[in-house]
Amino acid sequence: MIIAMSPLGDIFRARIRQFPSLVTCTTIDWFSEWPEEALLGVGRGQVEASGIDLENSKDGCVEMFKNIHMSVSAKSLEFADQLNRHNYVTPTSFLELLASYKIILETKRVEVGQNKQRLVVGLDVLATAAVEIEKLEIQIQDMAPVLEKTKIALAETMEVLSKEKADAAVEQAIVAKESAAAQAQEKEAAELKADAEFSLS
C-alpha cells in the first residue's frame, strides 16, 4: 500500500502496464497474522453475533478456535520449509472456521434432537408395553386356577368319551355279528322258499 501512494508507485504502475505478467505470475501476500488477542476478540464477537448458544463453553470454544488457527499457521510454515509449497492461512480462514463450526453445530443439534425424540418415543412405547405385559401377567395368574380346573374337566371328559367309545365298539361288534347271522338266516329262508316253490311247480 505504501508503494501505491508514493512516487515509486507511479513507476511500479508503469512497469505493470509494460509487463503485465509481472502481476499475473506473482503472488503478493497482503495479509499479516492476527495476534492472539485479535483472534480471541474476533472469535467472541462472531460467536455472539451468530447467536450460537454455547452457555458456559463460549470462552473454551473461542480458545479452541484460536489454537486451531495458530496451529494450522505453524504447520503451514513447516510445510513451506520442508516442501517449498505455501499454504496461506489468512484471517478469512479464521472467519470460515467460525462459520463452518456454526453450520456443523446447528446440523448436529438438529440430528441429536431428532435422535433424542426417537429415543423418547421408543422409551414411551417400551414403558406402555411393560404396563400391558404386567396386566397380562396378572390376568394369566388369575386365570391359572380356572385353566387348571378346565384341564381336569377335559381329562375326565376324554376318559368318559374313551370308555363310551370302547362300549360303542363292543356294541357295534355285537350288532355286526347279529346282522351277519340274520343275513345268513334270511339267505337260508330264501333258499328254502325257492326249493318249496320249485317242488310245487
NORMO-V648359 format. One record per pair of residues at least 12 apart in sequence whose C-alpha atoms are under 7 Angstrom apart, sorted by the first residue. I is the first residue (numbers start at 1). J is the second residue. Records with the same first field share a line. If there is no record, write none. Layout:
I = J, J
This chain:
31 = 90
39 = 66
40 = 62, 63, 66
43 = 62
44 = 62
69 = 94
73 = 89
